[in-house]
């Protein structure tokens, strides 16, 4: 379980998983290419907004115990909101709007978000805030 969570987290760095899916979708479907480009834009805008909020709030990551470190490295010491949750929920909503099946996308986003507290790098509220941010950005961009 731990290895799966770590691999999932690695695939979610900076929205890489979601952008890769959008690139493949846009490559395979010229008819929906604009929708896939919009998905990439939603993930990137979400990442940018997430960074702004992180630098404004400046919440430190959880420290469990010295002898119990986080299970994965992180790019920043800032915790709120979770960028993995933000980009995952933005990617799931935007890719579903592009025509991919929504249920598996949202299940993957949910798994990505849940992996963050499990790995010891986020508080649950970081994940909830990230999910709301990402979903909101993608929802606004799909209109």
C-alpha positions in Angstrom: 0.0 0.0 0.0 2.8 2.4 0.9 4.6 1.9 -2.4 1.4 2.4 -4.4 0.7 5.7 -2.5 4.2 6.9 -3.2 4.0 6.1 -6.9 0.6 7.7 -7.1 2.0 10.8 -5.4 5.0 10.9 -7.8 2.7 10.8 -10.8 0.8 13.8 -9.4 3.7 16.2 -9.0 2.7 19.5 -10.6 -0.3 17.9 -12.3 1.9 15.6 -14.5 -0.5 12.7 -14.6 -3.5 14.9 -15.7 -1.5 16.9 -18.2 -0.1 13.7 -19.7 -3.6 12.4 -20.1 -4.7 15.6 -21.8 -1.7 15.5 -24.2 -2.5 11.9 -25.2 -6.2 12.8 -25.6 -5.4 15.9 -27.7 -3.0 13.9 -29.8 -5.5 11.1 -30.5 -8.6 13.3 -31.0 -8.2 16.3 -33.2 -12.0 16.9 -32.8 -11.6 17.4 -29.0 -8.1 18.9 -29.0 -9.4 22.3 -27.8 -11.1 20.6 -24.8 -7.8 18.8 -23.9 -5.9 22.1 -24.2 -8.4 23.7 -21.9 -7.8 20.8 -19.5 -4.1 21.5 -19.5 -4.8 25.2 -18.9 -7.1 24.4 -16.0 -4.5 22.2 -14.3 -1.8 24.9 -14.9 -4.0 27.7 -13.6 -4.9 25.7 -10.6 -1.3 25.0 -9.9 -0.5 28.7 -10.1 -3.4 29.7 -7.8 -2.5 26.9 -5.4 1.1 28.3 -5.2 -0.2 31.8 -4.5 -2.5 30.6 -1.7 0.3 28.5 -0.3 2.7 31.4 -0.2 0.0 33.6 1.3 -1.2 31.2 4.0 2.3 29.8 4.7 1.0 26.8 6.7 3.8 24.4 7.6 3.5 20.7 6.7 2.6 18.3 9.5 5.4 17.0 11.7 4.3 13.6 13.0 7.3 12.7 15.1 11.1 12.8 14.6 11.3 9.1 14.4 8.3 8.9 12.1 9.1 11.1 9.0 6.9 11.6 6.0 6.9 8.7 3.6 7.7 10.9 0.5 9.8 13.9 -0.2 8.1 17.3 -0.9 9.0 20.2 -3.1 8.1 22.9 -0.5 7.6 23.2 3.3 4.1 24.7 2.7 1.0 22.6 3.2 -2.2 24.5 2.5 -3.8 23.8 0.1 -2.6 20.5 -1.3 -1.4 21.0 -4.9 -1.9 17.3 -5.6 -5.5 17.5 -4.6 -6.0 20.8 -6.5 -4.5 19.7 -9.8 -6.2 16.3 -9.5 -9.7 17.6 -9.0 -9.1 20.2 -11.7 -7.8 17.5 -14.1 -10.6 15.1 -13.4 -13.3 17.7 -14.0 -11.6 19.2 -17.1 -10.9 15.8 -18.6 -14.5 14.7 -18.0 -15.6 17.8 -19.7 -13.4 16.8 -22.6 -15.4 13.6 -22.9 -13.5 11.0 -20.8 -15.5 9.0 -18.3 -15.9 11.1 -15.2 -16.3 8.4 -12.5 -12.8 6.8 -13.0 -11.2 10.2 -13.2 -12.8 11.4 -10.0 -11.9 8.2 -8.3 -8.3 8.7 -9.3 -8.4 12.3 -8.0 -9.9 11.1 -4.8 -7.2 8.4 -4.4 -4.5 11.0 -5.1 -5.9 13.4 -2.5 -6.2 10.6 0.1 -2.6 9.6 -0.5 -1.4 13.0 0.9 -2.4 12.6 4.6 -1.5 8.9 4.4 2.0 9.8 3.3 2.3 12.3 6.2 2.7 15.5 4.1 -0.7 17.1 4.5 -3.5 17.7 7.0 -6.9 16.6 5.9 -8.1 20.2 5.6 -5.3 20.9 3.1 -6.7 18.2 0.9 -10.3 19.4 1.2 -9.2 23.0 0.4 -7.1 21.8 -2.6 -10.0 19.7 -4.0 -12.4 22.6 -3.7 -9.9 24.9 -5.4 -9.2 22.6 -8.3 -12.8 21.7 -8.9 -13.8 25.3 -8.8 -11.2 26.5 -11.3 -12.0 23.7 -13.7 -15.8 24.3 -13.3 -15.3 28.0 -14.1 -13.1 27.3 -17.1 -15.5 24.8 -18.6 -18.3 27.3 -18.9 
